[in-house]
Amino acid sequence: MIKPLMPHPAALLKTDNTTILVITDLHIGWEMALADSGIHVPTQTPKLLKKLKAIVEHYKPDELLIIGDVKHTVATAELSEWQDIPDFFNEVKKCVNRIQIVPGNHDGNLEPLLPEGVELLPSTGIAKDGIGFFHGHRWPSIEMLNCKILVMGHVHPIISLRDPAGFKITRQVWVRTNVERIKFAEAIASKYGIKPQYTREAFSKLGIKPRTSKLFIMPSFNDFLGGKPLNESDETANKDEILGPVLRTEAVKMSEAEIYLLDGTFLGTLNQLKLYT
């Protein structure tokens, strides 16, 4: 079973054979985007590494799984990333036996930056112990329908609240929501070119029994990033930008999603929190 590592933006998956630490959205090199806007800050990669090593030291996982957006630039790599990313993973390799990465939309040309032994997986995700992991910028593989639970990143979920004085605060959150199993299976089948009348036959040939009923959205490991509050009003939120193809399906009940702070505090459903923006 997978569980959030409160109060960290990380999760731990324990199987019969191994323990896997899961994180997402490091965005190493994001400082360069600020520099392009005239805002200069020192590299934050050492802080990310320190935070990760502290979690690894405490929980002692065998493996590390990163579900997307290791780096910040989308299609290329900044000069700083050519140094920071190899250095980062060379240090992490000393702490865990295996590192796997499901690439996200910011991970173009990531492979040349990775030290030997760091595994780059398909961007459609990977299943481990009946749980499917993918970044969220594109559809997961159709085989992931065999998983009861899916876990994704990409969104950088935060919630915006106002205190009694009217001041706005934002907090990173975990999101847990229900998925309509059959409707979700039909949506993914359609995206892979399977016509509705042939869905059952195709699933039988592929050995797929649709099971997905829960979806977890992880907070970004890089807490400097911020994001678009999930509880923005529909008039101001650009869903195409802040969500992803899976979350835009009617099968995923985002309005009923349960929202939790990193320390595990339950804030309410997303619909309820929209009343407090």
C-alpha positions in Angstrom: 0.0 0.0 0.0 1.1 3.6 -0.6 1.0 6.3 2.1 1.9 10.0 2.2 5.0 10.7 4.3 3.5 13.5 6.4 4.6 16.3 6.6 6.7 15.8 3.5 5.7 16.1 -0.2 6.5 12.4 -0.7 5.0 9.0 -0.5 6.2 5.5 0.4 5.2 2.3 -1.3 5.9 -0.9 0.5 5.7 -4.2 -1.5 6.6 -7.7 -0.4 10.1 -7.3 -1.8 11.0 -3.6 -1.6 10.3 -0.1 -0.3 9.9 2.7 -2.8 10.0 6.4 -2.1 7.9 8.4 -4.6 8.3 12.1 -5.4 7.4 14.4 -8.3 8.1 17.8 -9.8 11.6 18.8 -8.7 12.0 21.3 -11.6 15.8 21.5 -11.1 17.0 24.7 -12.9 13.8 26.7 -12.3 16.0 29.6 -11.0 17.0 30.3 -14.6 13.5 31.1 -15.6 13.5 33.7 -12.8 16.8 35.1 -14.0 15.3 35.6 -17.4 12.7 37.8 -15.7 15.4 39.8 -13.9 15.0 38.0 -10.6 18.3 36.4 -9.5 18.4 33.7 -6.8 21.1 31.2 -6.1 20.6 27.6 -7.1 18.2 25.8 -4.9 19.3 22.3 -5.9 21.4 21.7 -2.8 18.3 22.4 -0.7 16.3 19.9 -2.7 19.1 17.3 -2.3 19.3 18.0 1.5 15.6 17.5 1.9 15.5 14.3 -0.2 18.5 12.8 1.6 16.9 13.5 5.0 13.8 11.7 4.0 15.8 8.8 2.6 17.9 8.6 5.7 14.8 8.4 7.9 12.7 6.0 5.9 15.5 4.0 4.3 13.8 3.1 1.0 15.4 0.7 -1.4 14.3 2.6 -4.5 13.4 6.1 -5.6 10.7 6.8 -8.2 10.3 10.3 -9.6 7.1 10.8 -11.5 8.0 13.6 -13.8 9.5 17.0 -14.2 13.0 16.4 -12.9 14.2 19.5 -14.8 12.5 22.9 -15.5 13.3 23.8 -19.1 10.9 21.9 -21.5 12.6 20.9 -24.7 16.3 21.7 -24.0 18.6 22.0 -21.0 20.1 25.1 -19.5 23.8 25.2 -18.8 23.2 25.0 -15.0 21.1 21.9 -15.5 24.0 20.1 -17.2 25.8 20.4 -14.0 23.1 20.3 -11.3 21.2 17.3 -12.6 24.1 14.9 -12.9 25.5 16.1 -9.5 22.1 15.6 -7.9 21.6 12.1 -9.0 25.2 11.0 -8.3 24.6 12.0 -4.7 21.2 10.3 -4.6 22.7 7.1 -6.1 24.8 6.8 -2.9 21.6 6.5 -0.8 19.3 4.2 -2.7 19.8 1.0 -4.8 17.7 2.0 -7.7 16.4 5.3 -9.3 13.6 5.3 -11.8 12.1 8.3 -13.6 8.7 8.6 -15.4 9.4 11.7 -17.6 7.1 14.7 -17.5 6.4 17.5 -19.9 9.5 19.4 -18.8 11.8 16.4 -19.3 12.7 16.8 -22.9 16.3 15.7 -23.6 16.7 14.6 -20.0 18.4 11.3 -20.8 21.9 12.8 -21.6 21.9 14.5 -18.2 21.4 11.3 -16.2 24.3 9.4 -14.7 24.7 5.7 -15.7 22.2 3.5 -13.9 19.4 6.0 -13.6 16.4 4.4 -15.4 14.2 6.5 -17.7 10.8 4.9 -18.1 8.0 5.4 -20.6 6.1 8.7 -20.2 2.9 6.6 -20.1 3.9 5.5 -16.6 4.6 2.3 -14.7 2.6 0.0 -12.4 4.0 -1.2 -9.1 2.2 -3.6 -6.8 -1.1 -2.8 -8.4 -0.7 1.0 -8.2 -0.1 3.1 -11.4 2.3 6.0 -11.4 2.4 8.6 -14.2 3.2 12.3 -14.5 -0.2 13.6 -15.7 0.6 15.7 -18.8 -0.5 12.8 -21.0 -2.7 9.8 -20.8 -1.3 6.8 -18.9 -0.9 3.5 -20.7 -4.0 1.5 -21.2 -2.5 -1.3 -19.1 -2.7 1.0 -16.1 -6.5 0.4 -16.0 -5.6 -2.8 -14.2 -4.5 -0.7 -11.2 -7.1 0.2 -8.5 -5.1 3.4 -7.6 -3.4 5.9 -9.8 -0.9 8.4 -8.6 0.2 11.5 -10.6 2.0 14.8 -10.3 2.0 17.7 -12.8 -0.6 19.9 -11.1 1.5 21.3 -8.2 -1.7 21.3 -6.2 -2.2 24.2 -3.8 -5.2 25.7 -2.0 -5.9 29.4 -1.5 -7.7 30.6 1.6 -8.4 34.0 3.2 -8.1 34.7 6.9 -10.6 36.8 8.8 -8.6 40.0 8.0 -8.9 39.2 4.3 -5.3 38.2 3.7 -4.8 35.4 1.2 -2.6 32.4 2.0 -1.7 29.4 -0.1 -0.7 25.9 1.0 0.5 22.8 -0.7 -2.0 19.9 -0.6 -2.6 16.3 -1.4 -5.6 15.5 -3.5 -7.6 12.2 -3.2 -10.6 11.6 -5.5 -12.9 9.0 -6.8 -12.8 7.7 -10.4 -15.8 6.2 -12.2 -14.3 2.9 -13.2 -16.1 2.1 -16.4 -16.3 5.7 -17.7 -12.6 6.1 -17.1 -11.8 2.9 -19.0 -13.9 4.0 -21.9 -12.1 7.4 -22.0 -8.7 5.9 -22.1 -9.7 3.2 -24.6 -11.0 6.0 -26.9 -7.7 7.9 -26.6 -5.9 4.8 -27.8 -8.2 4.4 -30.8 -10.5 1.7 -29.5 -14.0 2.3 -30.6 -16.7 1.9 -27.9 -18.3 -1.2 -29.5 -15.0 -3.0 -29.5 -13.8 -2.0 -26.0 -14.8 -5.2 -24.2 -13.2 -7.4 -26.9 -10.0 -5.3 -26.9 -9.7 -5.4 -23.1 -10.1 -9.2 -23.2 -7.3 -9.6 -25.8 -5.0 -7.2 -23.8 -5.7 -8.9 -20.5 -7.2 -5.8 -19.0 -9.8 -5.8 -16.3 -10.7 -2.1 -15.5 -10.2 -1.6 -11.8 -9.2 2.1 -11.4 -11.4 3.7 -8.7 -9.0 6.2 -6.9 -6.7 8.9 -8.0 -4.1 10.7 -5.8 -2.4 13.9 -6.9 1.0 14.5 -5.2 2.3 17.9 -4.2 5.5 19.1 -5.9 8.7 18.2 -4.1 10.0 21.7 -4.9 8.0 23.8 -2.6 9.3 27.1 -4.1 7.2 26.6 -7.3 3.7 27.6 -6.1 0.9 26.9 -8.6 -2.7 27.8 -9.5 -5.0 27.2 -6.6 -7.4 24.4 -7.2 -10.2 26.2 -5.5 -10.2 29.2 -7.9 -13.6 30.1 -9.2 -14.4 28.5 -12.6 -14.3 32.0 -14.2 -10.7 32.5 -13.4 -9.2 29.0 -13.5 -7.7 27.9 -16.8 -8.3 24.2 -16.6 -6.4 23.4 -19.7 -3.3 24.8 -18.1 -3.4 23.6 -14.6 -4.9 20.1 -15.0 -4.3 17.5 -17.7 -6.2 15.0 -19.9 -7.1 12.6 -17.1 -8.5 15.2 -14.8 -10.6 16.8 -17.6 -12.5 13.6 -18.1 -16.0 13.3 -16.5 -14.9 10.1 -14.9 -12.6 11.9 -12.4 -14.7 13.6 -9.7 -12.5 16.6 -9.0 -15.4 18.6 -7.5 -15.7 15.9 -4.8 -12.0 15.5 -4.3 -10.7 15.4 -0.7 -8.0 17.9 0.1 -5.4 17.4 2.7 -2.5 19.6 4.0 1.0 18.0 4.0 0.6 17.3 7.8 -2.5 15.3 7.1 -5.1 17.8 8.1 -8.4 17.3 6.2 -9.6 20.6 4.8 -12.8 19.5 3.1 -13.8 18.8 -0.5 -12.8 21.0 -3.4 -16.3 22.2 -3.8 -16.4 23.2 -0.1 -13.1 25.0 -0.4 -14.3 27.1 -3.3 -16.5 28.9 -0.9 -13.5 30.4 0.9 -11.4 32.0 -1.9 
